[in-house]
Amino acid sequence: MKGLPKMKVPFLAVLAALVLVVGLAPSSGHAAIYTLADGNATVNVDPSSPAGISNWVVDGKGYNLFQEWFWYRLDNGKAQSIDTISSAPVVNVVSPDHIDITYTNAQLQVSVDLTLSGGSVGSGATDLAEQIKVNNVSGTNLALHFFEYTDFDLAPNIQDQAKMVNQNAVDQYYGNLKLTETSFGKADRWEINTWPNTVNNLNGTAGYNLAQPNTVNNPNLGFEYGPADLTWALQWDKNLSPTGSFILSKDKELSVVPVPPSAILLGSGLLGLGLLRYRRKSSV
């Protein structure tokens, strides 16, 4: 399967409106899209397709989370999105801001727990806590490779910058908008790439591993990518014994970074200097 096509913002606005009408209850005969809501923020969750988590809206502005979802592969096979584990996931809407989704087949049980925390209206701040638990429900050892794939489009022209700050944190930013993810337990590999290279490799290349080993001496840690239509991904490699499991906890924070007072003063000073020069030039 190829990467999903980019959607234009007006379409996302229409989709958001439709989902708000649907609300948190599944519609009869159709796979449900759920909307988490808290404070100044909403985010959509589609448990039954690779679209996954999308359309994060804060203070009425769509910061355009185009797609975040999870893939897995066993041994050297081809990766698959977790919604393929079971055709009918068990969805538990805990509260308007909290959803828990469970997928089960003969080998794995994967649960995804999502909690949205909105900020005060007008703050531009919000947070999405994610906890993923993977259980080996088979009777044999499993060589599991688990992936998180994220595609934010913060910039109106889809020209963001991003960097793997350290072994546990990724930043993506445009202007004064900033997205930071912190993982509690470092990944084994990571990749920042232009869309749709990573998702196409996850879907189409058997045995695919992300490009960068997540070692403290990796020279690309802290390297700034972009501006471009960037995506990023993290990979965890686990050998799960029968009944074995691992838990992955992550936190995404969207914020509007305030302009430092020094930058405001510098800008005012440069503006004043420019006006002074203009006046001097006009009087010559």
C-alpha positions as CSV (number, residue, x, y, z in Angstrom):
1,M,0.0,0.0,0.0
2,K,1.4,3.4,-0.9
3,G,1.4,6.3,1.5
4,L,-1.9,8.1,1.9
5,P,-2.2,11.2,-0.4
6,K,-1.8,14.6,1.2
7,M,-5.1,16.3,1.9
8,K,-5.7,20.0,1.5
9,V,-6.6,22.0,4.6
10,P,-10.2,22.8,3.5
11,F,-10.9,19.1,3.2
12,L,-9.5,18.5,6.7
13,A,-11.8,21.3,8.0
14,V,-14.8,19.5,6.4
15,L,-13.7,16.2,7.8
16,A,-13.3,17.7,11.3
17,A,-16.9,19.0,11.1
18,L,-18.3,15.7,10.0
19,V,-16.4,13.9,12.8
20,L,-17.7,16.3,15.4
21,V,-21.2,15.4,14.2
22,V,-20.4,11.7,14.5
23,G,-18.9,12.3,18.0
24,L,-17.6,9.5,20.1
25,A,-20.2,6.9,19.1
26,P,-19.6,4.5,16.2
27,S,-22.0,5.0,13.2
28,S,-23.9,1.9,12.1
29,G,-22.3,0.0,9.2
30,H,-19.2,2.2,9.1
31,A,-15.8,2.1,10.8
32,A,-15.9,4.9,13.4
33,I,-13.7,7.9,13.6
34,Y,-13.5,9.1,17.2
35,T,-12.8,12.6,18.3
36,L,-11.0,13.2,21.6
37,A,-11.7,16.7,23.2
38,D,-10.4,18.6,26.1
39,G,-10.0,22.3,26.9
40,N,-8.9,24.1,23.7
41,A,-8.0,20.9,21.7
42,T,-9.5,18.1,19.7
43,V,-7.8,15.2,17.8
44,N,-9.3,12.5,15.6
45,V,-8.6,8.7,16.0
46,D,-9.4,6.1,13.3
47,P,-8.7,2.7,14.9
48,S,-9.5,0.7,11.7
49,S,-7.0,2.1,9.2
50,P,-3.5,3.4,8.9
51,A,-4.9,6.9,9.0
52,G,-4.7,6.4,12.8
53,I,-4.3,9.7,14.7
54,S,-4.9,12.9,12.7
55,N,-6.2,16.5,12.6
56,W,-5.1,17.9,15.9
57,V,-6.9,21.2,16.3
58,V,-5.9,23.7,19.0
59,D,-7.8,27.0,19.7
60,G,-9.6,26.4,16.4
61,K,-6.4,26.1,14.4
62,G,-5.6,22.9,12.6
63,Y,-1.9,22.2,13.2
64,N,-2.4,19.4,10.7
65,L,-1.3,16.2,12.2
66,F,-1.7,14.4,8.9
67,Q,-1.0,11.0,10.2
68,E,0.5,9.2,13.2
69,W,0.2,5.4,13.5
70,F,2.1,2.3,14.4
71,W,3.5,-0.6,12.4
72,Y,5.1,-3.9,13.3
73,R,6.9,-6.7,11.7
74,L,8.0,-10.2,12.9
75,D,11.5,-11.5,12.0
76,N,12.4,-10.2,8.5
77,G,8.9,-10.0,7.0
78,K,7.1,-7.0,5.7
79,A,5.8,-4.4,8.2
80,Q,2.1,-4.0,8.7
81,S,0.0,-1.4,10.4
82,I,-1.4,-2.5,13.7
83,D,-5.0,-2.2,12.5
84,T,-4.4,-5.3,10.4
85,I,-3.9,-7.4,13.6
86,S,-7.7,-7.7,13.9
87,S,-10.5,-6.5,11.7
88,A,-12.7,-5.5,14.7
89,P,-10.6,-3.8,17.4
90,V,-12.0,-3.5,20.9
91,V,-12.6,0.3,21.5
92,N,-13.2,1.6,25.0
93,V,-14.1,5.3,25.2
94,V,-13.1,5.9,28.8
95,S,-14.0,9.6,28.7
96,P,-14.3,12.4,26.1
97,D,-10.5,12.9,26.3
98,H,-9.4,9.3,26.7
99,I,-9.7,6.2,24.5
100,D,-8.2,2.7,24.7
101,I,-8.0,0.4,21.6
102,T,-7.0,-3.3,21.7
103,Y,-6.0,-5.5,18.7
104,T,-5.6,-9.3,19.1
105,N,-4.6,-12.2,16.8
106,A,-3.0,-15.6,17.4
107,Q,0.4,-14.0,18.0
108,L,0.1,-10.5,19.4
109,Q,-2.2,-8.4,21.5
110,V,-1.5,-4.6,21.1
111,S,-3.3,-2.0,23.1
112,V,-3.1,1.8,22.4
113,D,-4.1,4.1,25.2
114,L,-4.5,7.8,24.2
115,T,-5.3,10.8,26.5
116,L,-5.7,14.3,25.2
117,S,-5.0,17.2,27.6
118,G,-6.0,20.6,26.3
119,G,-4.8,23.9,27.7
120,S,-6.8,27.0,28.5
121,V,-8.5,28.7,25.6
122,G,-6.0,30.9,23.7
123,S,-2.9,29.3,25.3
124,G,-2.0,27.5,22.1
125,A,-0.8,24.5,24.2
126,T,-2.0,20.9,24.3
127,D,-0.6,17.5,25.1
128,L,-1.3,13.9,23.9
129,A,-0.1,11.1,26.2
130,E,0.3,7.7,24.5
131,Q,0.9,4.3,26.1
132,I,1.3,1.2,23.9
133,K,1.5,-2.3,25.3
134,V,2.5,-5.3,23.2
135,N,1.9,-8.9,24.5
136,N,3.1,-12.1,23.0
137,V,0.0,-14.4,23.2
138,S,1.6,-17.2,21.1
139,G,3.5,-20.2,22.5
140,T,6.7,-19.3,20.7
141,N,9.4,-16.6,20.9
142,L,8.7,-13.6,18.6
143,A,11.4,-11.3,17.1
144,L,9.3,-8.1,17.1
145,H,10.1,-4.8,15.4
146,F,7.7,-2.0,16.4
147,F,7.5,1.4,14.6
148,E,5.9,4.7,15.3
149,Y,5.4,6.8,12.2
150,T,4.5,10.5,12.5
151,D,3.7,13.1,9.8
152,F,3.0,16.7,11.0
153,D,2.5,19.5,8.6
154,L,2.9,22.6,10.8
155,A,3.8,25.1,8.1
156,P,1.1,26.3,5.6
157,N,3.4,25.4,2.8
158,I,4.4,22.0,4.4
159,Q,8.0,23.2,4.9
160,D,8.9,22.3,8.5
161,Q,12.2,21.6,10.3
162,A,12.9,18.7,12.6
163,K,15.6,17.1,14.6
164,M,16.2,14.1,16.9
165,V,17.3,16.2,19.9
166,N,18.6,13.3,21.9
167,Q,18.0,9.5,22.3
168,N,14.5,10.1,23.8
169,A,13.2,13.3,22.2
170,V,12.2,14.6,18.7
171,D,11.3,18.2,17.8
172,Q,9.5,19.5,14.8
173,Y,8.9,23.2,14.4
174,Y,7.8,26.1,12.1
175,G,8.0,29.7,13.2
176,N,6.8,29.8,16.8
177,L,4.9,26.5,16.5
178,K,6.7,23.5,18.1
179,L,5.9,19.8,18.5
180,T,8.0,17.8,20.9
181,E,7.7,14.1,21.5
182,T,9.4,12.5,24.5
183,S,9.7,8.7,24.8
184,F,10.2,7.1,28.2
185,G,12.6,4.3,27.1
186,K,14.7,5.1,24.1
187,A,14.1,3.6,20.6
188,D,16.6,1.4,18.9
189,R,16.5,3.3,15.6
190,W,15.1,6.5,14.2
191,E,14.6,8.2,10.8
192,I,13.7,11.7,9.6
193,N,12.9,11.8,6.0
194,T,10.8,13.5,3.3
195,W,7.2,12.3,2.7
196,P,6.4,9.6,1.6
197,N,9.7,7.7,1.7
198,T,9.5,6.2,5.2
199,V,5.9,5.1,5.0
200,N,6.4,3.6,1.6
201,N,9.4,1.6,2.9
202,L,7.4,0.4,5.9
203,N,4.6,-0.8,3.6
204,G,6.7,-2.1,0.8
205,T,10.2,-3.3,1.9
206,A,10.6,-6.6,3.7
207,G,13.0,-6.5,6.7
208,Y,13.1,-2.7,6.6
209,N,14.9,-0.9,9.4
210,L,14.9,2.8,10.0
211,A,18.1,4.6,8.8
212,Q,19.7,5.8,12.1
213,P,20.9,3.7,15.0
214,N,19.9,5.4,18.2
215,T,23.3,5.6,19.9
216,V,24.6,8.4,22.0
217,N,27.6,9.0,19.6
218,N,25.5,9.1,16.5
219,P,26.7,12.4,14.8
220,N,23.2,13.0,13.4
221,L,21.6,13.5,16.8
222,G,20.7,17.1,17.0
223,F,21.2,17.6,13.3
224,E,18.5,19.9,11.8
225,Y,16.5,18.6,8.8
226,G,14.5,20.8,6.5
227,P,12.8,23.0,5.7
228,A,10.9,20.3,3.8
229,D,7.8,18.1,3.9
230,L,9.2,16.0,6.7
231,T,8.1,12.9,8.5
232,W,9.9,11.0,11.3
233,A,9.7,7.5,12.8
234,L,11.0,5.5,15.7
235,Q,11.8,1.8,16.0
236,W,11.9,-0.6,18.9
237,D,13.4,-4.1,18.6
238,K,12.3,-6.7,21.1
239,N,12.6,-10.4,21.5
240,L,9.4,-11.5,23.3
241,S,9.2,-14.8,25.0
242,P,5.8,-16.6,25.3
243,T,3.6,-14.4,27.5
244,G,6.3,-11.7,27.3
245,S,5.4,-8.0,26.8
246,F,6.8,-4.5,26.6
247,I,5.3,-1.2,27.4
248,L,6.0,2.0,25.5
249,S,5.1,5.4,27.0
250,K,5.3,8.6,25.0
251,D,4.2,12.2,25.3
252,K,3.5,14.7,22.5
253,E,3.3,18.4,23.3
254,L,2.1,21.1,20.9
255,S,2.9,24.7,21.9
256,V,3.2,28.2,20.6
257,V,6.7,29.2,21.6
258,P,6.7,32.8,22.9
259,V,9.1,35.2,21.2
260,P,12.0,35.9,23.7
261,P,11.9,39.5,25.1
262,S,15.4,40.0,23.8
263,A,14.3,39.3,20.3
264,I,11.4,41.8,20.6
265,L,13.8,44.4,21.9
266,L,16.3,43.6,19.2
267,G,13.5,43.9,16.6
268,S,12.4,47.2,18.1
269,G,15.9,48.5,18.0
270,L,16.5,47.5,14.4
271,L,13.2,49.1,13.5
272,G,14.2,52.3,15.3
273,L,17.6,52.3,13.6
274,G,15.9,51.8,10.3
275,L,13.6,54.8,10.9
276,L,16.5,56.9,12.0
277,R,18.4,56.0,8.8
278,Y,15.3,56.8,6.7
279,R,14.9,60.2,8.4
280,R,18.6,61.0,7.8
281,K,18.4,59.9,4.2
282,S,15.2,62.0,3.7
283,S,16.8,65.1,5.1
284,V,19.8,64.9,2.7
